[in-house]
Each structure stands twice: as structure tokens, then as C-alpha cells.
Amino acid sequence: MKISRIAQVGAVAAVAALALAGCASNETPAANSSDAPTSDLSGEIAGGGASSQEVAVQAWTAGFQTANPDVTISYDAAGSGAGRESFQAGAFPFAGSDRAFKVEEIEAGPFDGCVEGSGIVELPTYISPIAVIFNLEGVDSLNLDAATIAGLFAGTITNWNDPAIAALNEGVELPDQAVTPVHRADDSGTTENFTDYLFQAAPDVWTSEPDGVWPLSTGEAAQGTSGVVSAVAGGNGTIGYADASRAAEEGLSTAAVQVGDEFVEYSPEAAAAIADASPFEEGRTEGDLAIELQRTSDEAGVYPIVLISYMIACQEYADAAVAPVVKGFLEYIASPEGQDEAAAAAGSAPISDSLREQINAAIETIVVE
């Protein structure tokens, strides 16, 4: 049985309240408190992973380092797969990933940077739509349904004036132009989220199970989010997928996606709505807040191609010295201030108050000596 996230708030918050009560007397004031004394935090930590949230991480790092001048944080946006691998190997004390670790991956372990037997926390702190981007001379916007999007990327729709596209875009003059689909070359959480949408919403057309590695040999491969955006922008007849913030930066054309009887443009609000309507995955531990997105929702105003990018950390670190900095950084990321900064910089959807409560409870499970 799936338990809704709202129903879980009380139980998780109770754990947080106990933890807070035990440490309130010696707790360092929050980094973003206007009347907080000079921070006692110091040290240098290097994380990395998802390129989708790179702009948000830059904003979080700037804000956190301003409040904590003796802290230095760096982030290598090498992709979700690289981030998870480096975190598991103990090379990074925290990682960003566009998907959570799978339960079987966690069970297989080990996580070299964590105390043996320690759990991990996975925090859905970055929520953003994935835009279907295209570059087609003379066409600024299109309506597309799941089956048509799947056909464009699977290679079953090879020309832009295909009847399937024309039927959804009455009055639009579609050119006799070959379709060039562009996909990620690296192991990418954005790819896994995108293929999850195709697999859930158009299973008759897209038969490959969701994966961070692109499953087909067709199309053009590009490295990272920036590579996909550049390849689409530099071609004609190209179509790709990318974190919506990057699409907006480049001024690329984007598709409205069919949900029920309407076509929905991407927006932070529509992305946040589907995240809040989806349950946590089953089989997860206390601090592991992996969300099972409901891609086939027909609720009005919901945008189904959504990326939830996680911050991942140890509950107990083998190197105890990094724990206070990681914990403080995560608290800042989840704070209203941190979320607003990410929204302003990257166009992401600020997390809801109910989700923030659960994230803060998960952060409280990180052991700081």
C-alpha cells in the first residue's frame, strides 16, 4: 500500500521534533537567520553530479558561503551517474542526482564515505520541468501528445510534416524537414526521468524501460545538458529534452504536452503540482525521500515531464568533520530563502511547506558530533 506524503508528515515530523528537542540547547542558529552570530562552520567540501541543478547549486553555494565565510563548497556538474558513483566511492561527501538510488543499489552498497551500516539521506530539493525543445525554422511552438513525442525520439516519426504532428497543430505550416532527435550521451538522470515519462505515458510506442543511458542507437548524442541544448540550437529540424531553465536561457522553442484534454506548457507551478500529488516510493528508510512520480496524471494544469533532483548525503560520515558543513548546507538548500534563490536563478519550483517539513526531518537524522 502506498502512503501519501501528506499522511507521512506527522510521523516524520515527530521524529524531527524529538531530535530538535535533544539538541536545541547547543544548536548553531540557522545560517540564514538575520540576527544569527558569525557562523562557527568552517571547511572545504567538494560535491558533484546532476548538471540540471548546476545553476541552482551555484545560487545555494553563494548564499551559504555568504552566511558562512569560512566554508568553501565546490560542485562538479559531471552528470547524475558520475555523481552517484563518486558519492558511493567516498570521493564526494554529497551528490546531486536526477534520480534517487534504487533500493537494490543501496542494499548492494557499500558507501565508502559513510560509516558502515549507516543509511543515506536523499532529499528532493530541486523540482523542475523537463522541456521538450526543438529548432524548426518558421515554427515557434507545437502541441504534442505522449505518443507523438515517443515516436519522434524512437525514430518512428521521421519528418516534421508527419500526419501525427499535423493533427495536433491545425493551422501550423509544418515544413518537409527531417527530424533529428538529440539525446544525452552520458548516464543522465534527466534521461531516466524523460524515458520514464515515455514508458509510462506511451508504452505502445516507447517499449524501452526507463534508464539513465539512452537505449537506442538512433539520433544524435550530446554530452550533458549544455551539449543537448547546443546541439538543438545549432541545428534545424532538431528536437531534444533538457531542464527547462536551460531551454529558457537559450530562447529555444518548446512543446506544450497533452494532459487529459488540454495542452500544458511547462511551468514551475505545474511541476510542483505533480510532485505534491505523487507518493513516496515504498521500501525506503527514514531519511530516504524518493518520490514515485505519477506521469499519467490527467489533473488540470499538471505538467507530467518533471525532473526531481535529489541531494544525497550520509546519515553518519566516516570523516565526522564534514558532517556539520554538509548538514548546514542541506538545511540552507531546503530553507525558504534557498528555494527562492534557486527559483530566481534556475526557474525551479520551490518545494511546498509540507515537503520541506519532511526534508528537514530527514536532515535531522544526519549525525553531527
N, C-alpha and C positions, 0 to 999 in steps of 0.2 A: 504493500500500500504506500502511495506517495503522500508525504506530509507537506502541506503548503508551507511556504516560507513564513507567511504571517502567523500561522499556528505555532511555528517554532520559536517565535520571538521571545515569548515568556520564559520558556525553558532555558534558552541560551542566555538571555539577559540575567536570569537568576544566578547562573554561574559567574557571569561578569561582576554582578553586584557583590558576591562573596569575595571574589578576588580583589575588587577595589577596596572593600572594607578592610581587608587584611593589610593593604599597603598604603592606605590613604595618608598615614602619618608621616611617611618618608618619601612620598611620591614627588617627583620633579614636576613642576607646573607645566601645562601643555605649551608646546613650542609657539603656538600662535596666540597665546594669551597676551593681551595688550599690556597687562600690569605684571607680567612674569619677570623675575630677575634674570640676569645674564645666565645663559644656559651652561650647565656643567658638562654637557656632552662634548666629546672630542674623539677624533679618529678619522680614518680614511677607509671607506669601503667601496668596492667595485662590483656592480651587478651587470646584468645584461639580459638580452632576449628579444622579445617582440618588437619589431620595427614599427608596428601600428601605433603603439603608445609612446613612441620616441618623443614627440613634441610635448605630450603631457608630462613625461618624466623630466624633461628639461624644465618645465614650469614648476613642478614639485621640488626638484633639486634646488632651483634658485630660491624659492620661498623658504625651504627648510634650512638652507645654508645661511640665509639672511638672519633667521632666528637663532641659528646655532653656528656662529662664525668659526668655531674650531673644528667643524666637521667638513669633510670633503667627500662627495659622492660622485662617482662616475658610472656611466651606463653605456654598454656596447650593444647597439641595436643590430645584432647579428642574426636575428630571427628567433622564433619561439623554440624550435627544435634545438638550436645551439644553446639557448638559454637554459632549457631544462637539463640538457646533457652537462653543461658546466656546473649548474647547481648540484646535480646529483653526484658529480665528481668532486665536489667540495671546492671548486675554483671560484664560485660566486657565493656569497652569503645570502643573496636574494636574486630572484629571477623574475622577469616578466614573460608571460606566455599567453597566447591567444586560445589556449585550451588548458584545462586542468590535467594533471597527471591522471592516467587511468588507474582504477583500483588495482588492477593486476600489476601495473608498473610499480605502484607504491609497495605492494606486498612483496614483489621480487627484490626491491631495493638493490644494494644499500644506498644511503645518502651520506656520503663521506664527511660532509661538513656538519652533520648533526650528531648528537650523542646517540650511540647505538640504542635502538629501541624507541627513540624519540619520534613523535609524529611530525608532520609538516602542517603548515597553515597555507591555505590557498584562498585568496581574497579577491572577489570580483569588483575591483575598484575602478575599472575603466570600461565603460559601456559605449559602444559606438556603432552606428550603421555601417555596413559594407556597401559601398556604392557599386552599381553596375555601370561602368564608364565606357564610353565609346567615342570614336572620332570618325565622323561620316560627313563629308562635305555637303553642305546645304541642309543638314538636319541637326536641330538643336536639342530635341527631346523626343523620347519614344515611350509608348506604353508596351510593357512586355509581361506575359504571364510566365509561370514557372516552367511549363513545358517548352516554351519558345526559348527562354534563357538556357535551359538544359540542352536544347538542340543546337543552339549557337556555339556552345562550348564543347559539346560532344562531337561536332562535325557533321551532324545530320542536316543542319541548315547551313548552306554554304554561300548563299548570296543574299544581299540585303533587300532585294525586292521579292523575296520569298513570300508566297501567299499567307503563310502563318503570321509573318510580321505585318503585312499589309492589312490583314483582317482586324488587327488590334489598333491600327493607326489610320483610320479613314481620313482622307484629305491630305495626308502627308505624301509628298513625292519622294519615293524611295529609289535610289539610283541602282543601276545594274552594276553592282560593285561586289567583288568577292569579300567574304568575311574572313578576317584574320583574328582568331581568338588568342589572347595573350594570358599566360598563367605564370605563377611563381615557379622558379627553378629550384628554390631551396625548400627545405622542410618548414612549412609555414602553418601557424595556427589560423591565419586568415583563410588559407586554402581549405583547412579542415572545416572551418565554420561555413564557408561557401559551399563546399561539396556536401556538407550535412544538409543544408537547405535544399540543394538539388535532389538529394537522395530521398528526403522526406516529402518534398512537395511535388516532384515529378519522377516517381520511381519507374514509370513505364519507359521514360526516355533516358534517365540517368541511372544506370544499373550498378555503378561502382560505389562501394561503401565509402563513407567519409574517411578521409585520410589527409594528413598534412603534406604528403607527397603527391603531386599531381599524377593521376592514374593513367593518363592517356599519352600517346606519342604524338598526337596531332597538335597543331598550333605552335605558337612562339613562346619560348621560355625566357623569363627575365628574373634577375636577382633582386629580391627584396621588394618592399612596397614601392620604393622610388624607381626601381627598374621597370616594374609594370606600368606605373604612371608615365614614365618617359617613353616607353615603347608604344603605348596607346596614343600619347600626344604627338609622337613623331611619325605616325603612320596615317593612312587613310583607309577606312573600312575596318579599323581595329576595334576590338571590344575586350574589356578586361574587368577585373574586380579589385577594389582597393578600399582601405579605410577611408571613410567619407571625407575626413578632414583634408586628406591629401588631394582628393579629387577637387575639392573646393579651392584649394591653393592654386591648382593649375588651370582652373576655369574649364574643366572638361565637361562634355555633355554627359548626362546621366539618365537612366531609365526609371520611370515610375513602375512599380511592381504591383501586380494584381493581388488584392486581398479581398476575398469574397466577391462582391460586385463592383468594387471600386479599384482605382489605381492610386497607389500611395507613393508619394515622393519620400525620400529618406529625410529624417529629422531626428535630433536628439530626443525629442519628446516621444516619437513613435518607437524609438529604440528602447527607451526606458520603460515604456508601457509593456512591451512583450517580455522584458526581463522580470518585471514585477509579477507578471501573470504566470510565470513558469516556476516549477518546484525545484528544490534541491535534488541532486542525484541520490539514489539510495546507496547504502553501503559505505557511506563516508564517516569519518571520525569527527570529533567535536569542532576542530578548527578548520575543517576542510569544506569550504562553502562552494562546491562545484554546482552550477545551475544547469538543469536539463531544459534547454530552450525548446519551446513548442513552435516549430517553424510553420505548421499548417494552420495556425490560428486564423479565423476569419473575423475576428473582432475589429470593429470600425477603427480606423486610424492607426493600426498596428503595422509596423514595417518588419517583415519577417527575416530579412538577411542581416542579422545582427552579430556583431563581434563582442564577446565579453572577454576582456583580457585580465588576467589574474596577476597579482603579486604573490610570489611564493617564498616562503621562509621556513626555517626550522622552528619547532617549538622549544628545543633546547640545543644550544650550539656547543660543538666540541671546543671552539675558541670562544669562551664566555665573554671576551672583551668586545666582540662585535654585536652582541645581543642588544645592549641599550641603544646603539645607534640605529640598528635595523628596526627595532620596535618603535623608536621615536619617529623614524621616517615613515613607517606604515601608518602610525597614528595621524601624522600630518596629511598623508595622501587621502585618508578616509574622512578627514575633517571637512566641514562645510567650506572653509577657506580653500583647502587644497582642491576640492572638487570644482569649486567655482573657477579657480585658476586654470585647471585643465580644460574646463568648458570654454573659457575665453580664448585659450591658446590653441586648442585642438578641435573644438566643436563637439566634444564628447557630451554624454548625458550625465549630469550629476546623479549620484545614487540617491535613492529615497531614504527618508529618515528611518524606516523600518529595516532596510538593508544595512544602513550604517550601524544601527544598534547591534545587529548580528555580527558585522565585521569587527566592531570594537570588542565584542565579547571574545571573538576568535583571537584577536591581537593580544588580549589579556592572558592567553594561555602560553605566550612566549616567556620563557624563564629568564629573568634578569637577576643576577646575583648582586 
